[in-house]
Amino acid sequence: MAIQHALSTVVFLTCIVCYYNSCYCGFAFDDISAIKENRDLRPHTPLRNLFLNDFWGTPMHKEQSHKSYRPLCVLTFRWNYFLHQLEPMGYHLVNMLLHGVVCLMYFRMCSMFLPEISSFIAAMLFAVHPIHTEAVTGVVGRAETLSSVFFLAALIFYTKAAKKRRETSWKYLAFSMISVATAMLCKEQGITITGICVVYELFVAQKLRLGDVQHFVRSAIGGKVWAPSWWTPDVVKRLIVLGATTLALLILRVHIMGAKLPVFTR
């Protein structure tokens, strides 16, 4: 346990070393529209506006809306504004710390499938990989890092819920579904974690093989009923909860968009 804490500390400090210089940056590109020009960050704007407007402060029902619905991310921007208005350092500091948290959670997730040293190497590569630069150094990239926190939390909670084949921890399953919804409200792609949970359930928790899938499909096409040994009531219930949650969140998302696609300017 002490070794794991030490490795976690190394991962977190690596994130700080890589991105501490971003704290001295200003606002750039989309940060201008999302932070400096977004009235939803101002204390005089009603809090409910965050849940009626898009990421840039435009009402979702308007044709000009980008349709990016990320109210929880905008809420964290509003907290930043409350503390230090338009001073960029605070915004960048939160992004850097969130990246550190994501890397620690990634380390934790890897530890569930890999040996400790392999998980540490994977987490270090994740921490320093340049593909994350825009998400960490651009203030608007907080949508990615914040969503990733709940994205990984949803998977970690689901692994606890599905730990036993014939018994479901409904508490952890509820936490997982709440995390899915929260991830989606930070950035739209957060909902895709339900698909990963399905893959985990079938191929990791139930150790399903590709041959079993092919046999199941052939049986279904042929009108035969084939119930494999892993097809327990609890597994079925967990898959139903995943499907129902995904469907409900998609319907909510379409409703919020007014069933219209965004119209982008040239």
C-alpha positions in Angstrom: 0.0 0.0 0.0 2.9 2.4 0.9 4.5 1.7 -2.5 1.2 2.4 -4.3 0.9 5.8 -2.5 4.5 6.6 -3.4 3.9 5.8 -7.1 0.7 7.8 -7.0 2.6 10.8 -5.6 5.1 10.4 -8.4 2.4 10.4 -11.1 0.7 13.5 -9.6 4.0 15.4 -9.3 4.8 14.5 -12.9 1.6 16.2 -14.0 2.5 19.3 -12.0 6.0 19.4 -13.5 4.7 19.0 -17.0 2.0 21.7 -16.8 2.9 24.2 -14.1 4.1 26.7 -16.7 0.5 26.8 -18.1 -0.5 28.7 -15.0 1.3 31.7 -16.4 -0.6 31.6 -19.7 -3.5 33.9 -20.6 -6.7 33.2 -22.4 -6.5 32.1 -26.0 -8.8 31.1 -28.9 -12.1 29.6 -27.5 -11.2 30.8 -24.0 -12.2 34.3 -25.1 -15.8 33.3 -25.9 -16.2 30.8 -23.1 -14.7 32.8 -20.3 -14.3 36.5 -21.1 -17.4 37.0 -23.1 -19.7 34.5 -21.4 -22.3 36.3 -19.2 -23.2 33.0 -17.5 -20.1 33.3 -15.4 -21.1 36.7 -13.9 -22.7 36.6 -10.4 -25.6 38.8 -11.5 -26.7 36.1 -14.0 -29.3 33.7 -12.6 -27.7 30.3 -11.9 -30.5 28.5 -13.8 -29.2 30.1 -17.0 -26.3 27.6 -17.0 -28.9 24.9 -17.5 -30.7 26.7 -20.3 -27.7 28.0 -22.3 -24.9 26.2 -24.2 -21.2 26.2 -23.4 -20.8 29.7 -24.8 -23.8 31.3 -23.1 -26.2 31.2 -26.0 -29.7 29.9 -25.3 -30.0 26.3 -26.5 -33.3 27.0 -28.3 -31.7 29.7 -30.6 -30.6 28.7 -34.0 -27.2 30.3 -33.4 -26.5 27.9 -30.5 -23.6 25.6 -30.8 -25.7 23.0 -28.9 -22.7 22.1 -26.7 -24.5 21.4 -23.4 -21.9 21.4 -20.6 -23.6 23.1 -17.6 -21.4 21.5 -14.9 -18.2 22.6 -16.6 -19.5 26.2 -17.0 -20.5 26.0 -13.3 -16.8 25.5 -12.4 -15.8 28.5 -14.6 -18.4 30.5 -12.6 -16.7 29.4 -9.3 -13.4 30.6 -10.7 -14.9 33.9 -11.7 -16.4 34.3 -8.2 -13.0 33.8 -6.6 -10.7 35.9 -8.9 -12.8 37.2 -11.8 -10.8 37.1 -15.1 -7.4 36.3 -13.6 -6.2 33.4 -15.9 -3.9 31.7 -13.4 -6.8 30.3 -11.3 -8.5 28.8 -14.3 -5.3 27.2 -15.5 -4.5 25.9 -12.0 -7.8 24.1 -11.7 -7.1 22.5 -15.2 -3.7 21.3 -14.1 -5.0 19.8 -10.8 -7.8 18.1 -12.7 -5.3 16.5 -15.0 -3.5 15.2 -12.0 -6.7 13.7 -10.6 -7.5 12.1 -13.9 -4.0 10.5 -14.1 -4.4 9.1 -10.5 -7.8 7.6 -11.4 -6.3 6.2 -14.6 -3.6 4.6 -12.5 -6.3 3.1 -10.2 -8.2 1.8 -13.2 -5.1 0.2 -14.7 -4.3 -1.4 -11.4 -7.5 -3.4 -11.7 -6.2 -5.2 -14.8 -2.4 -4.9 -14.8 0.5 -5.5 -12.4 1.4 -2.5 -10.3 4.6 -1.6 -12.2 2.8 -1.9 -15.5 -0.1 0.3 -14.2 2.5 2.9 -13.1 4.2 3.0 -16.5 0.8 3.3 -18.2 -0.2 6.2 -15.9 3.1 8.0 -16.4 2.8 7.7 -20.2 -0.8 9.0 -19.9 0.4 11.9 -17.7 3.1 13.1 -20.1 1.5 12.3 -23.4 1.4 15.4 -25.6 -2.0 14.6 -26.9 -3.4 16.0 -23.6 -1.7 19.4 -24.0 -4.7 21.2 -25.5 -7.1 19.8 -23.0 -5.0 20.9 -20.0 -3.5 24.2 -21.1 -6.6 25.6 -22.9 -9.1 26.6 -20.3 -12.0 25.3 -22.3 -10.3 22.0 -22.3 -11.7 21.6 -18.8 -14.7 20.0 -20.4 -12.5 17.0 -21.3 -10.6 16.7 -18.0 -13.7 17.2 -15.8 -15.7 14.7 -17.9 -12.8 12.3 -17.7 -12.9 12.3 -13.9 -16.6 11.1 -13.9 -16.0 8.9 -16.9 -13.3 6.9 -15.0 -15.4 7.0 -11.8 -18.3 5.4 -13.7 -16.2 2.5 -14.8 -14.5 2.1 -11.4 -17.9 2.1 -9.7 -19.3 -0.4 -12.2 -16.4 -2.8 -11.6 -17.4 -2.8 -8.0 -21.1 -3.3 -8.8 -20.3 -6.3 -11.1 -17.7 -7.9 -8.9 -19.9 -10.9 -8.2 -21.7 -12.7 -11.0 -24.8 -13.6 -9.1 -24.9 -10.6 -6.8 -25.1 -6.9 -7.7 -24.0 -4.0 -5.5 -26.9 -1.7 -6.3 -25.2 1.2 -4.4 -22.2 1.1 -6.6 -24.3 0.7 -9.7 -26.3 3.8 -8.8 -23.0 5.7 -8.2 -21.9 4.5 -11.6 -25.0 5.7 -13.4 -24.9 9.1 -11.6 -21.3 9.4 -12.7 -22.3 8.7 -16.3 -24.9 11.5 -16.2 -22.4 13.8 -14.6 -19.7 13.0 -17.2 -22.2 13.8 -20.0 -23.2 17.1 -18.4 -19.5 18.1 -18.4 -19.0 17.0 -22.0 -21.3 15.1 -24.4 -18.9 12.2 -25.0 -19.1 11.2 -21.4 -22.1 9.0 -22.2 -19.9 6.6 -24.2 -18.7 5.1 -20.9 -21.9 3.0 -20.8 -20.6 1.1 -23.9 -17.3 0.4 -22.1 -19.2 -0.8 -19.1 -21.1 -3.3 -21.3 -17.8 -4.5 -22.8 -16.4 -4.9 -19.2 -19.5 -6.8 -18.1 -19.4 -9.3 -20.9 -15.7 -9.8 -21.7 -14.0 -9.1 -18.3 -16.5 -9.8 -15.6 -18.2 -12.7 -17.4 -15.2 -13.8 -19.4 -17.2 -14.1 -22.6 -15.2 -15.3 -25.6 -15.7 -14.4 -29.2 -16.9 -17.9 -30.0 -19.7 -17.5 -27.4 -20.8 -14.3 -29.1 -20.9 -16.0 -32.5 -22.9 -19.0 -31.1 -25.3 -16.6 -29.4 -25.9 -14.7 -32.7 -26.4 -17.9 -34.7 -28.9 -19.2 -32.1 -30.8 -15.9 -32.1 -31.0 -15.8 -35.9 -32.1 -19.5 -36.0 -34.8 -18.8 -33.5 -33.2 -21.0 -30.8 -33.0 -20.0 -27.2 -29.5 -20.4 -25.8 -28.8 -19.3 -22.2 -25.1 -19.4 -21.4 -24.0 -20.1 -17.8 -23.1 -16.4 -17.2 -26.6 -15.2 -18.2 -27.8 -14.8 -14.6 -30.6 -12.5 -13.5 -28.2 -10.0 -12.0 -26.2 -9.8 -15.2 -29.4 -9.2 -17.2 -30.5 -6.5 -14.7 -27.2 -4.7 -14.9 -27.3 -4.7 -18.7 -30.9 -3.4 -18.6 -29.9 -0.6 -16.2 -27.0 0.4 -18.6 -29.3 0.4 -21.6 -32.1 2.3 -19.9 -29.7 4.9 -18.5 -28.1 5.4 -21.9 -31.5 5.7 -23.6 -32.9 8.1 -21.0 -29.8 10.4 -21.2 -29.9 10.4 -25.0 -33.6 11.3 -25.0 -32.8 14.1 -22.5 -30.0 15.4 -24.7 -32.2 15.4 -27.8 -34.9 17.2 -25.8 -32.5 19.9 -24.6 -31.3 20.4 -28.2 -34.8 20.9 -29.3 -34.3 17.9 -31.7 -32.2 20.2 -33.9 -28.7 19.9 -35.1 -26.3 22.8 -34.6 -25.9 25.2 -37.5 -22.2 26.3 -37.8 -21.1 29.5 -39.5 -18.5 29.3 -42.3 
